[in-house]
Amino acid sequence: MPTFEERLEIPVEQEAIAGTMVTPGTLVPGVLFIHGWGGNQQQYLIRARDVATLGCICLTFDLRGHAATQQQFGTVSRETNLRDVLAAYDILVAHRHVDPPAVAVVGSSYGGYLGAILTTMRSVRWLGLRAPALYIDAGWSSPKLQLHKDHDLQAYRRQLIPVADNRALQACHAFGGDVLLIESEFDDIVPQTVLSSYREACRQARSLTYRCIAAADHGLTKEQDQLAYTSLLVTWLKEMLAGTRATLAGATVASNVAEPPESPPREIHEH
């Protein structure tokens, strides 16, 4: 585990002796969970608890228009909900034990779409997307429900979308961190072509892990599919965190040049 070192002076009688305080590295990765349209933070709480056991600080939250603010469901826009995501991210990173360069964003469907866009506005190291949705860029500030009336989203999602034509795909194309993409085999809301569009957009990622949950629908209505998703997510994050910690530990060892144990001073003067 990486450590922090602080040089200090220890007062003793009328003098001071040099010391070095060595403490465990207290900064840990942060993980932000973003639920999908029509969902709420409860859908991610169990997973957040599992991920927290890996040594992370996790944050779940309710997008406006959901849970306690359900009355706004018909009026909230993508702009409104992106501000929610930014506010939640900033709260997470402001936590005194979160390491700002080590933040993961995990989102499902609409939450995955917003999470992808977030990477252009905040520092994100790991991006986990389950059945991420795609929306036409037009009408960004209009009520989100209006998009389904103004556009044939199902037809839009059944075609491969060029990166240049979609804000979320542009964000993925520019993202240089690690990506997890998870498909539901029998998804009738976010079809396989959407995942292919995201997969193509993520070519610049440091790594890309793609998984398909067999026979699963969009909402993961079967318990076994929920468990499969949790297992995939936790396994991936564990691998990502292990690689990061190994790198940090190596850097710490390399930077600590110390005298051999019990080595005598190089020069002794006797009077």
Summary of the structure (lengths in Angstrom):
residues: 271
radius of gyration: 23.5
end to end distance: 44.7
largest distance: 94.1
contacts: 812
relative contact order: 0.12
helix: 41%
strand: 23%
